[in-house]
């Protein structure tokens, strides 16, 4: 199974990190990805989150624009997508299970 963690509130980042760690311990979970949009993107500025090192992280360009954040301020290991919600739909079409902490 593949899991998709959606974070759109900055207050939920730690909870999402805990979810990610728990998912990674389960042998039935083959992949965990994370989509970050909304005001949660403000927590990514000049910040490296170690728990995100082992998963694919997608960051919404629309949310970065709305919060006047330059994509250069975001960890270069994260993938910028034009729309977080559109990317979520695409991942769900690829059989990722949606989780919103």
C-alpha positions in Angstrom: 0.0 0.0 0.0 1.0 3.6 -0.7 0.2 6.4 1.7 -0.3 10.1 1.0 0.0 12.5 3.9 -1.7 15.9 3.3 -0.6 18.8 5.5 -2.3 22.2 5.0 -2.1 23.5 8.6 1.3 24.5 10.1 0.1 23.2 13.5 -0.3 19.7 12.1 3.3 19.3 10.9 4.5 17.5 14.0 1.4 15.2 14.0 2.1 14.4 10.3 5.7 13.6 11.1 4.6 11.1 13.8 2.2 9.6 11.3 5.0 9.2 8.7 7.2 7.5 11.3 4.4 5.1 12.2 3.7 4.3 8.5 7.3 3.6 7.8 7.4 1.0 10.5 4.6 -1.0 8.8 5.8 -3.6 6.3 2.6 -3.4 4.3 3.3 0.3 3.5 5.5 0.4 0.4 5.7 4.2 0.0 4.9 7.3 1.9 4.6 10.7 0.2 3.6 14.1 1.5 1.8 17.0 -0.1 2.2 20.4 1.7 0.0 23.4 0.9 -2.0 26.1 2.7 -0.3 27.9 5.6 1.8 24.8 6.3 4.2 26.0 3.6 5.3 28.8 6.0 7.0 26.2 8.2 9.2 25.1 5.4 11.1 28.4 4.9 14.8 27.8 5.4 14.0 24.7 7.4 15.1 21.1 6.9 12.8 18.5 8.5 14.8 15.3 9.0 11.7 13.1 8.9 11.0 14.2 5.4 14.4 12.9 4.2 13.1 9.4 3.5 9.9 10.3 1.6 8.9 12.3 -1.4 7.6 15.8 -0.4 5.5 17.9 -2.8 5.0 21.6 -2.0 2.3 23.7 -3.6 3.5 26.6 -5.7 0.1 28.4 -5.3 0.5 28.3 -1.5 4.1 29.6 -1.8 2.9 32.5 -3.9 0.0 33.2 -1.6 2.4 33.5 1.3 5.0 35.4 -0.7 7.6 32.7 -0.3 10.3 32.2 -3.0 10.7 28.5 -3.9 14.5 29.0 -3.4 13.8 29.2 0.3 12.4 25.7 0.3 14.7 22.6 0.7 15.9 21.6 -2.8 15.0 18.0 -2.1 11.3 18.9 -2.1 9.4 18.9 -5.4 7.4 22.1 -6.2 4.0 21.3 -7.9 1.8 24.0 -9.4 -1.2 23.0 -7.3 -1.2 20.8 -4.2 -4.8 19.8 -4.5 -4.5 18.8 -8.1 -1.4 16.7 -7.2 -3.3 15.0 -4.4 -6.0 14.0 -6.9 -3.3 12.6 -9.3 -1.8 10.6 -6.4 -5.1 9.2 -5.4 -5.6 8.1 -9.0 -2.4 6.2 -8.6 -3.9 4.3 -5.6 -2.3 6.3 -2.8 -4.4 6.2 0.4 -5.2 9.7 1.6 -4.4 10.6 5.2 -5.0 14.1 6.7 -3.7 14.5 10.3 
